[in-house]
């Protein structure tokens, strides 16, 4: 049975890839895999990474260019496009809202005490004390 963390990683892989490419610039698959592993997403395997990169390329979020290898085969570099930057901004906003919702529902007490009270939703103002 897959762990929840593995399912969460698959769900946010596109967001993470777009974010790494935005921050660090064009990169090739093996380096991206290493970067994800360094960040703690070691559940990502090549069989998951490369289809995700192919989908991003087909959707116009990344461009692909081949470069000759210095001491081996060429490398396929992936770089963020304007569409990828737009999509990254959209997914960051969606992630922030989703994270807030999950945090409110699950609570932040690590299982100690009652769950946190739900806070205001996106676009809502917090209510003041009426004492």
Secondary structure as UniProt FT lines:
FT   HELIX           4..24
FT   STRAND          27..28
FT   HELIX           29..38
FT   TURN            39..40
FT   TURN            42..43
FT   HELIX           46..58
FT   TURN            59..60
FT   STRAND          62..67
FT   STRAND          75..80
FT   HELIX           82..106
FT   TURN            110..111
FT   TURN            122..123
//
